[in-house]
Every structure is written in C-alpha cells, then in structure tokens.
C-alpha cells in the first residue's frame, strides 16, 4: 500500500493543501492565457470546459507520473467523474470568475 494512505489526518490535510495550491496555479495560468487571448472570456463556459479537459489530461499523463504516484487506469465511471470534476467544477468556474473580474476591471479602469 502507498504510504500516503496511512498518513491519517496530517496526510489528508497536506494532500488537500497541495490540491488547492495546484488548482490556484492552473487558475492563474488560465487568467494569464486570457490576458493574451481575450476571446477566451467571450465564451467562458466553452473555453472553461475545454481548459478543464486540458488540465485533466496534463495532470493525469504528465504531473501525476512525475510525482511517482501510481497511475490508475481510467474506468468509464472514473473517466466521467474526472471529466465532470475538471470541466464543470474547475474549468468553467475559473473561466466565469476570470470573465467577471475582467469585465469589472474594465468598468472600473476604462
């Protein structure tokens, strides 16, 4: 068994903190992309969902293997769960917040 499974509450908290930190980095990456490509904010639901899929693929096939974590093959329910989580619970909200904040900044600083 993997040592992280036996780390208890400290391991859980560390894992959650790491997940939040990685999510913030991906959010900042989207905002940086949107500053260079403002059309991403014209259709935030579409581009956010696509961005969520890109994040999911990069995390699963690049970041997780670099961390030496065992890669678990996708099952159909696991794939659907990851797609929903990364698109509807991450990519779309990030894009909507970026679009909202950008529009608010434009109104404040014309």
PyMOL commands that set and color helices and strands:
alter all, ss='L'
color gray80, all
select helices_A, chain A and resi 3-6+8-36+38-41+44-66+76-108
alter helices_A, ss='H'
color red, helices_A
deselect
rebuild
show_as cartoon
